[in-house]
Amino acid sequence: MKSLYLRVWLTVVAVLALFALGSGWMFQRQIERERVRFESIASERAAAWGDLIQRSLPGADAPAAEQARALLEWAERLRLPLALDDAQGRRIATSPLFAEREADHEADRPPPRRIAVRLDDGRTLWLLRRARAPRPEWAERGGPPDGAPPPRSARAPWFAPPPWAQGTGVLLVLALLFVAVAAGAYPVVRRLTRRLEALKHGVEQFGAGALGQRVDDSGRDEVAAVAASFNRAAERIEALVRANQSLLANASHELRSPLARLKMALAMLDGADGERREHLKREIDTDIAELDALVEEVLLASRLDARSLDVAREPVELRALALEEAARTGADVDDAAPACTVRGDERLLRRALRNLLENARRYGGDDATVTWRVRGDTVEVAVSDRGPGVPEAYRERIFEPFFRLPGHAEREGGVGLGLSLVRQIAQAHGGSVRCEPRAGGGSTFVLSLPAGT
């Protein structure tokens, strides 16, 4: 059987059936035990009452009025419906409660139940209690004949379970319970497995290449949690695949220019001499360095995007790091900025700050400054320049891989991965980066990082 919902439902039904049969058997057995116990108690009580009343009643040869008066006195004291017959079955006395219970039933109501106690002198003492159901052998007669003791099989026990708890009644109740639970469990199980089938279909579609495939994650149960986890994983995988595709396409395009220049320089190198030859060698070295830098940035971007790079969480002294990188690029450092520490990977943070400073020098000339400030548990590092600025429409797009502002030529350097790496490094540290206009012209790039000690 391949359908999960059928297996789950049949398992529930089988367990329910076993439970119903077991509980029915135990219930019926307990009922039978209780019946036997109560019959035994009733017999003992009836025998005790009979013995007590027999000792207290006048003898069988006493006048009937005296016997009747004694019986009525004991019926009142014991508060029992009693009646007394002589040895020939003739009624000697009947207590008011006995007569009331015998008369207090209509044709469609069950007759009262009687218990006969044989006295030693041949008389019969009758005890009466209401019955819950008519005896089958009395159904048509309406009860035993007056004055005659009922047959042994018709003597009512003191304990009588309700009709639904007797014989086929128990089986019928259990059968109805079984059918109701089985019918109610089916739609629940089917709904659960239908959602699992939808999840399976979504996974298969995603595996077949439909990267935009998502599944329904409504609800609060485990299936909804699995569906939500799948959707998050699918979004992440789709983003990774799209990013890798874009990275591969753009990297291939960016590699063509230095490779073409290398081929041309190598072709011209054989026929060149003197100063021309040295110039070509310097161009070759420059193109190789550009290729090396491009490959390094592509690899770093891929590792950051795939989160396969271990990011350390160590205290990094920001002032020392900024002074070193500013001295390397010729940028100014705000001396009034306070000393502070951030937590992260020093190598990656150095790379992010270097990229921002080189970007400021490349597009903003020599007027580049770096400063920082502490805001709560966040440190904001600001790198400013006096370049042409970034139009508002491009302030988010400049952080995309290989994106360049319109009009920027290759001679300005860079391949469009520097700012993308800055954003990836910031996000890997739980921070962010943004571009803002600088008062008086130019741009300010703000790198936000979590503060640390």
Contacts in CASP RR format, 6 or more apart in sequence:
PFRMAT RR
TARGET T0000
AUTHOR 0000-0000-0000
METHOD contacts of the structure
MODEL  1
MKSLYLRVWLTVVAVLALFALGSGWMFQRQIERERVRFESIASERAAAWG
DLIQRSLPGADAPAAEQARALLEWAERLRLPLALDDAQGRRIATSPLFAE
READHEADRPPPRRIAVRLDDGRTLWLLRRARAPRPEWAERGGPPDGAPP
PRSARAPWFAPPPWAQGTGVLLVLALLFVAVAAGAYPVVRRLTRRLEALK
HGVEQFGAGALGQRVDDSGRDEVAAVAASFNRAAERIEALVRANQSLLAN
ASHELRSPLARLKMALAMLDGADGERREHLKREIDTDIAELDALVEEVLL
ASRLDARSLDVAREPVELRALALEEAARTGADVDDAAPACTVRGDERLLR
RALRNLLENARRYGGDDATVTWRVRGDTVEVAVSDRGPGVPEAYRERIFE
PFFRLPGHAEREGGVGLGLSLVRQIAQAHGGSVRCEPRAGGGSTFVLSLP
AGT
1 7 0 8 1.000
1 10 0 8 1.000
3 193 0 8 1.000
4 193 0 8 1.000
4 196 0 8 1.000
5 189 0 8 1.000
5 190 0 8 1.000
5 192 0 8 1.000
5 193 0 8 1.000
5 194 0 8 1.000
8 189 0 8 1.000
8 192 0 8 1.000
8 193 0 8 1.000
9 185 0 8 1.000
9 186 0 8 1.000
9 189 0 8 1.000
9 190 0 8 1.000
12 182 0 8 1.000
12 185 0 8 1.000
12 189 0 8 1.000
13 182 0 8 1.000
13 185 0 8 1.000
16 178 0 8 1.000
16 181 0 8 1.000
16 182 0 8 1.000
16 185 0 8 1.000
17 178 0 8 1.000
20 174 0 8 1.000
20 175 0 8 1.000
20 177 0 8 1.000
20 178 0 8 1.000
21 174 0 8 1.000
23 174 0 8 1.000
24 170 0 8 1.000
24 174 0 8 1.000
27 165 0 8 1.000
27 170 0 8 1.000
28 167 0 8 1.000
28 170 0 8 1.000
31 161 0 8 1.000
31 165 0 8 1.000
31 166 0 8 1.000
31 170 0 8 1.000
34 159 0 8 1.000
34 161 0 8 1.000
35 157 0 8 1.000
35 159 0 8 1.000
35 160 0 8 1.000
35 161 0 8 1.000
37 159 0 8 1.000
38 157 0 8 1.000
38 158 0 8 1.000
38 159 0 8 1.000
39 157 0 8 1.000
39 158 0 8 1.000
39 159 0 8 1.000
41 158 0 8 1.000
42 115 0 8 1.000
42 157 0 8 1.000
42 158 0 8 1.000
42 159 0 8 1.000
45 158 0 8 1.000
46 115 0 8 1.000
46 117 0 8 1.000
46 127 0 8 1.000
47 117 0 8 1.000
49 78 0 8 1.000
49 80 0 8 1.000
49 117 0 8 1.000
49 125 0 8 1.000
49 127 0 8 1.000
50 117 0 8 1.000
50 119 0 8 1.000
50 125 0 8 1.000
52 74 0 8 1.000
53 71 0 8 1.000
53 74 0 8 1.000
53 82 0 8 1.000
53 125 0 8 1.000
54 119 0 8 1.000
54 120 0 8 1.000
54 121 0 8 1.000
54 125 0 8 1.000
56 70 0 8 1.000
56 74 0 8 1.000
57 67 0 8 1.000
57 70 0 8 1.000
57 71 0 8 1.000
57 74 0 8 1.000
57 84 0 8 1.000
58 66 0 8 1.000
58 67 0 8 1.000
58 70 0 8 1.000
59 67 0 8 1.000
59 121 0 8 1.000
60 67 0 8 1.000
60 86 0 8 1.000
60 87 0 8 1.000
60 121 0 8 1.000
60 122 0 8 1.000
60 123 0 8 1.000
64 92 0 8 1.000
64 93 0 8 1.000
67 84 0 8 1.000
67 92 0 8 1.000
67 93 0 8 1.000
68 84 0 8 1.000
68 92 0 8 1.000
68 93 0 8 1.000
69 93 0 8 1.000
71 82 0 8 1.000
71 83 0 8 1.000
71 84 0 8 1.000
71 92 0 8 1.000
71 93 0 8 1.000
71 95 0 8 1.000
72 93 0 8 1.000
72 95 0 8 1.000
72 96 0 8 1.000
74 80 0 8 1.000
74 82 0 8 1.000
75 81 0 8 1.000
75 82 0 8 1.000
75 95 0 8 1.000
75 96 0 8 1.000
75 97 0 8 1.000
75 98 0 8 1.000
76 95 0 8 1.000
79 97 0 8 1.000
80 95 0 8 1.000
80 97 0 8 1.000
80 127 0 8 1.000
81 95 0 8 1.000
81 97 0 8 1.000
81 98 0 8 1.000
81 100 0 8 1.000
81 101 0 8 1.000
81 112 0 8 1.000
81 127 0 8 1.000
81 128 0 8 1.000
81 129 0 8 1.000
82 94 0 8 1.000
82 95 0 8 1.000
82 97 0 8 1.000
82 98 0 8 1.000
82 125 0 8 1.000
82 126 0 8 1.000
82 127 0 8 1.000
82 128 0 8 1.000
83 91 0 8 1.000
83 93 0 8 1.000
83 94 0 8 1.000
83 95 0 8 1.000
83 98 0 8 1.000
83 125 0 8 1.000
83 126 0 8 1.000
83 128 0 8 1.000
84 91 0 8 1.000
84 92 0 8 1.000
84 93 0 8 1.000
84 94 0 8 1.000
84 123 0 8 1.000
84 124 0 8 1.000
84 125 0 8 1.000
84 126 0 8 1.000
85 91 0 8 1.000
85 92 0 8 1.000
85 123 0 8 1.000
85 124 0 8 1.000
85 126 0 8 1.000
85 147 0 8 1.000
86 92 0 8 1.000
86 122 0 8 1.000
86 123 0 8 1.000
87 121 0 8 1.000
87 122 0 8 1.000
87 123 0 8 1.000
89 124 0 8 1.000
89 147 0 8 1.000
89 148 0 8 1.000
90 147 0 8 1.000
91 146 0 8 1.000
91 147 0 8 1.000
92 123 0 8 1.000
97 128 0 8 1.000
98 126 0 8 1.000
98 128 0 8 1.000
101 112 0 8 1.000
101 128 0 8 1.000
101 129 0 8 1.000
101 130 0 8 1.000
102 112 0 8 1.000
102 128 0 8 1.000
105 111 0 8 1.000
105 112 0 8 1.000
110 131 0 8 1.000
110 132 0 8 1.000
110 133 0 8 1.000
110 134 0 8 1.000
111 131 0 8 1.000
111 134 0 8 1.000
111 135 0 8 1.000
111 138 0 8 1.000
111 142 0 8 1.000
111 143 0 8 1.000
111 144 0 8 1.000
112 128 0 8 1.000
112 129 0 8 1.000
112 130 0 8 1.000
112 131 0 8 1.000
113 128 0 8 1.000
113 129 0 8 1.000
113 130 0 8 1.000
113 131 0 8 1.000
113 156 0 8 1.000
113 160 0 8 1.000
114 126 0 8 1.000
114 127 0 8 1.000
114 128 0 8 1.000
114 144 0 8 1.000
114 150 0 8 1.000
114 155 0 8 1.000
114 156 0 8 1.000
115 126 0 8 1.000
115 127 0 8 1.000
115 128 0 8 1.000
115 129 0 8 1.000
115 155 0 8 1.000
115 156 0 8 1.000
115 158 0 8 1.000
116 124 0 8 1.000
116 125 0 8 1.000
116 126 0 8 1.000
116 149 0 8 1.000
116 150 0 8 1.000
116 155 0 8 1.000
117 124 0 8 1.000
117 125 0 8 1.000
117 126 0 8 1.000
117 127 0 8 1.000
118 124 0 8 1.000
118 125 0 8 1.000
119 125 0 8 1.000
124 149 0 8 1.000
129 156 0 8 1.000
129 158 0 8 1.000
131 156 0 8 1.000
131 160 0 8 1.000
132 160 0 8 1.000
132 162 0 8 1.000
132 163 0 8 1.000
133 160 0 8 1.000
133 162 0 8 1.000
133 163 0 8 1.000
134 142 0 8 1.000
134 143 0 8 1.000
135 143 0 8 1.000
135 154 0 8 1.000
135 156 0 8 1.000
137 151 0 8 1.000
137 153 0 8 1.000
137 154 0 8 1.000
138 144 0 8 1.000
138 154 0 8 1.000
144 150 0 8 1.000
144 154 0 8 1.000
163 169 0 8 1.000
164 170 0 8 1.000
164 172 0 8 1.000
164 173 0 8 1.000
192 223 0 8 1.000
195 216 0 8 1.000
195 223 0 8 1.000
195 227 0 8 1.000
196 223 0 8 1.000
198 215 0 8 1.000
198 216 0 8 1.000
199 215 0 8 1.000
199 223 0 8 1.000
199 226 0 8 1.000
199 227 0 8 1.000
199 230 0 8 1.000
202 213 0 8 1.000
202 214 0 8 1.000
202 215 0 8 1.000
202 230 0 8 1.000
203 215 0 8 1.000
203 230 0 8 1.000
205 213 0 8 1.000
206 212 0 8 1.000
206 213 0 8 1.000
206 234 0 8 1.000
211 234 0 8 1.000
211 237 0 8 1.000
211 238 0 8 1.000
211 241 0 8 1.000
211 242 0 8 1.000
212 234 0 8 1.000
212 238 0 8 1.000
213 234 0 8 1.000
214 231 0 8 1.000
214 234 0 8 1.000
215 227 0 8 1.000
215 230 0 8 1.000
215 231 0 8 1.000
216 227 0 8 1.000
217 224 0 8 1.000
217 227 0 8 1.000
217 228 0 8 1.000
217 230 0 8 1.000
217 231 0 8 1.000
218 224 0 8 1.000
240 305 0 8 1.000
240 306 0 8 1.000
243 305 0 8 1.000
243 401 0 8 1.000
244 302 0 8 1.000
244 305 0 8 1.000
246 401 0 8 1.000
246 402 0 8 1.000
247 298 0 8 1.000
247 301 0 8 1.000
247 302 0 8 1.000
247 305 0 8 1.000
247 401 0 8 1.000
247 402 0 8 1.000
250 401 0 8 1.000
250 402 0 8 1.000
251 294 0 8 1.000
251 298 0 8 1.000
251 402 0 8 1.000
253 402 0 8 1.000
254 294 0 8 1.000
254 402 0 8 1.000
254 415 0 8 1.000
255 291 0 8 1.000
255 294 0 8 1.000
257 410 0 8 1.000
258 287 0 8 1.000
258 288 0 8 1.000
258 290 0 8 1.000
258 291 0 8 1.000
258 294 0 8 1.000
259 287 0 8 1.000
259 291 0 8 1.000
261 283 0 8 1.000
261 287 0 8 1.000
262 284 0 8 1.000
262 287 0 8 1.000
262 288 0 8 1.000
262 291 0 8 1.000
265 280 0 8 1.000
265 283 0 8 1.000
265 284 0 8 1.000
265 287 0 8 1.000
266 284 0 8 1.000
268 280 0 8 1.000
269 277 0 8 1.000
269 280 0 8 1.000
269 281 0 8 1.000
269 284 0 8 1.000
272 280 0 8 1.000
294 415 0 8 1.000
294 417 0 8 1.000
297 415 0 8 1.000
297 417 0 8 1.000
297 418 0 8 1.000
297 421 0 8 1.000
298 417 0 8 1.000
300 309 0 8 1.000
300 351 0 8 1.000
300 421 0 8 1.000
301 401 0 8 1.000
301 417 0 8 1.000
301 420 0 8 1.000
301 421 0 8 1.000
301 424 0 8 1.000
303 309 0 8 1.000
304 421 0 8 1.000
304 424 0 8 1.000
304 425 0 8 1.000
304 428 0 8 1.000
305 424 0 8 1.000
307 428 0 8 1.000
309 428 0 8 1.000
311 344 0 8 1.000
311 345 0 8 1.000
311 348 0 8 1.000
311 428 0 8 1.000
311 429 0 8 1.000
312 344 0 8 1.000
312 345 0 8 1.000
312 346 0 8 1.000
313 343 0 8 1.000
313 344 0 8 1.000
313 345 0 8 1.000
314 343 0 8 1.000
314 344 0 8 1.000
314 345 0 8 1.000
314 346 0 8 1.000
315 341 0 8 1.000
315 342 0 8 1.000
315 343 0 8 1.000
315 452 0 8 1.000
315 453 0 8 1.000
316 341 0 8 1.000
316 342 0 8 1.000
316 343 0 8 1.000
316 344 0 8 1.000
316 346 0 8 1.000
316 349 0 8 1.000
317 339 0 8 1.000
317 341 0 8 1.000
318 339 0 8 1.000
318 340 0 8 1.000
318 341 0 8 1.000
318 342 0 8 1.000
318 372 0 8 1.000
318 379 0 8 1.000
318 381 0 8 1.000
319 337 0 8 1.000
319 339 0 8 1.000
319 340 0 8 1.000
321 346 0 8 1.000
321 349 0 8 1.000
321 350 0 8 1.000
321 353 0 8 1.000
322 333 0 8 1.000
322 353 0 8 1.000
322 370 0 8 1.000
322 372 0 8 1.000
322 381 0 8 1.000
323 333 0 8 1.000
324 350 0 8 1.000
325 331 0 8 1.000
325 350 0 8 1.000
325 353 0 8 1.000
325 354 0 8 1.000
325 357 0 8 1.000
325 370 0 8 1.000
326 332 0 8 1.000
326 333 0 8 1.000
326 357 0 8 1.000
326 370 0 8 1.000
328 354 0 8 1.000
328 357 0 8 1.000
329 354 0 8 1.000
329 357 0 8 1.000
329 358 0 8 1.000
329 360 0 8 1.000
329 361 0 8 1.000
329 368 0 8 1.000
330 361 0 8 1.000
330 366 0 8 1.000
330 368 0 8 1.000
331 357 0 8 1.000
331 360 0 8 1.000
331 361 0 8 1.000
331 368 0 8 1.000
331 369 0 8 1.000
331 370 0 8 1.000
331 383 0 8 1.000
332 368 0 8 1.000
332 369 0 8 1.000
332 370 0 8 1.000
333 369 0 8 1.000
333 370 0 8 1.000
333 371 0 8 1.000
334 369 0 8 1.000
334 370 0 8 1.000
334 371 0 8 1.000
334 372 0 8 1.000
337 371 0 8 1.000
337 372 0 8 1.000
337 373 0 8 1.000
338 373 0 8 1.000
338 374 0 8 1.000
340 372 0 8 1.000
340 374 0 8 1.000
340 379 0 8 1.000
340 451 0 8 1.000
341 451 0 8 1.000
341 452 0 8 1.000
341 453 0 8 1.000
342 349 0 8 1.000
342 379 0 8 1.000
342 429 0 8 1.000
342 449 0 8 1.000
342 450 0 8 1.000
342 451 0 8 1.000
342 452 0 8 1.000
343 429 0 8 1.000
343 450 0 8 1.000
343 451 0 8 1.000
343 452 0 8 1.000
344 429 0 8 1.000
344 449 0 8 1.000
345 428 0 8 1.000
345 429 0 8 1.000
348 425 0 8 1.000
348 428 0 8 1.000
348 429 0 8 1.000
349 425 0 8 1.000
349 429 0 8 1.000
349 449 0 8 1.000
351 421 0 8 1.000
351 425 0 8 1.000
352 421 0 8 1.000
352 422 0 8 1.000
352 425 0 8 1.000
352 426 0 8 1.000
352 433 0 8 1.000
352 447 0 8 1.000
353 370 0 8 1.000
353 381 0 8 1.000
353 383 0 8 1.000
353 447 0 8 1.000
355 418 0 8 1.000
355 419 0 8 1.000
355 421 0 8 1.000
355 422 0 8 1.000
356 370 0 8 1.000
356 383 0 8 1.000
356 419 0 8 1.000
356 422 0 8 1.000
356 445 0 8 1.000
356 447 0 8 1.000
357 368 0 8 1.000
357 370 0 8 1.000
357 383 0 8 1.000
359 383 0 8 1.000
359 418 0 8 1.000
359 419 0 8 1.000
359 445 0 8 1.000
360 368 0 8 1.000
360 383 0 8 1.000
360 384 0 8 1.000
360 385 0 8 1.000
360 443 0 8 1.000
360 445 0 8 1.000
361 368 0 8 1.000
361 385 0 8 1.000
362 412 0 8 1.000
362 413 0 8 1.000
362 414 0 8 1.000
363 385 0 8 1.000
363 387 0 8 1.000
363 388 0 8 1.000
363 389 0 8 1.000
363 408 0 8 1.000
363 412 0 8 1.000
364 385 0 8 1.000
364 386 0 8 1.000
364 387 0 8 1.000
364 388 0 8 1.000
364 442 0 8 1.000
365 385 0 8 1.000
365 386 0 8 1.000
365 387 0 8 1.000
367 385 0 8 1.000
367 386 0 8 1.000
367 387 0 8 1.000
368 383 0 8 1.000
368 384 0 8 1.000
368 385 0 8 1.000
368 386 0 8 1.000
369 383 0 8 1.000
369 384 0 8 1.000
370 381 0 8 1.000
370 382 0 8 1.000
370 383 0 8 1.000
370 384 0 8 1.000
371 381 0 8 1.000
371 382 0 8 1.000
371 384 0 8 1.000
372 379 0 8 1.000
372 380 0 8 1.000
372 381 0 8 1.000
372 382 0 8 1.000
373 379 0 8 1.000
373 380 0 8 1.000
373 382 0 8 1.000
374 380 0 8 1.000
374 451 0 8 1.000
376 451 0 8 1.000
377 450 0 8 1.000
377 451 0 8 1.000
377 452 0 8 1.000
378 431 0 8 1.000
378 448 0 8 1.000
378 449 0 8 1.000
378 450 0 8 1.000
378 451 0 8 1.000
379 448 0 8 1.000
379 449 0 8 1.000
379 450 0 8 1.000
379 451 0 8 1.000
380 446 0 8 1.000
380 447 0 8 1.000
380 448 0 8 1.000
380 449 0 8 1.000
381 446 0 8 1.000
381 447 0 8 1.000
381 448 0 8 1.000
381 449 0 8 1.000
382 444 0 8 1.000
382 445 0 8 1.000
382 446 0 8 1.000
382 447 0 8 1.000
383 444 0 8 1.000
383 445 0 8 1.000
383 447 0 8 1.000
384 438 0 8 1.000
384 442 0 8 1.000
384 443 0 8 1.000
384 444 0 8 1.000
384 445 0 8 1.000
385 438 0 8 1.000
385 442 0 8 1.000
385 443 0 8 1.000
385 444 0 8 1.000
386 438 0 8 1.000
386 441 0 8 1.000
386 442 0 8 1.000
387 441 0 8 1.000
387 442 0 8 1.000
387 443 0 8 1.000
388 442 0 8 1.000
389 437 0 8 1.000
389 438 0 8 1.000
389 441 0 8 1.000
389 442 0 8 1.000
389 443 0 8 1.000
390 398 0 8 1.000
390 405 0 8 1.000
390 435 0 8 1.000
390 437 0 8 1.000
390 443 0 8 1.000
391 405 0 8 1.000
392 437 0 8 1.000
394 405 0 8 1.000
395 434 0 8 1.000
395 435 0 8 1.000
395 436 0 8 1.000
396 435 0 8 1.000
397 403 0 8 1.000
398 405 0 8 1.000
398 419 0 8 1.000
398 435 0 8 1.000
399 419 0 8 1.000
399 420 0 8 1.000
399 422 0 8 1.000
399 423 0 8 1.000
399 433 0 8 1.000
399 435 0 8 1.000
400 420 0 8 1.000
401 416 0 8 1.000
401 417 0 8 1.000
401 420 0 8 1.000
402 415 0 8 1.000
402 416 0 8 1.000
402 417 0 8 1.000
402 420 0 8 1.000
403 416 0 8 1.000
403 420 0 8 1.000
404 416 0 8 1.000
419 433 0 8 1.000
419 445 0 8 1.000
422 433 0 8 1.000
422 445 0 8 1.000
422 447 0 8 1.000
423 432 0 8 1.000
423 433 0 8 1.000
426 432 0 8 1.000
426 433 0 8 1.000
426 447 0 8 1.000
426 448 0 8 1.000
426 449 0 8 1.000
429 449 0 8 1.000
429 450 0 8 1.000
430 449 0 8 1.000
430 450 0 8 1.000
431 448 0 8 1.000
431 449 0 8 1.000
431 450 0 8 1.000
432 447 0 8 1.000
432 448 0 8 1.000
433 445 0 8 1.000
433 446 0 8 1.000
433 447 0 8 1.000
433 448 0 8 1.000
434 445 0 8 1.000
434 446 0 8 1.000
434 448 0 8 1.000
435 443 0 8 1.000
435 444 0 8 1.000
435 445 0 8 1.000
435 446 0 8 1.000
436 443 0 8 1.000
436 444 0 8 1.000
436 445 0 8 1.000
436 446 0 8 1.000
437 443 0 8 1.000
437 444 0 8 1.000
438 444 0 8 1.000
END
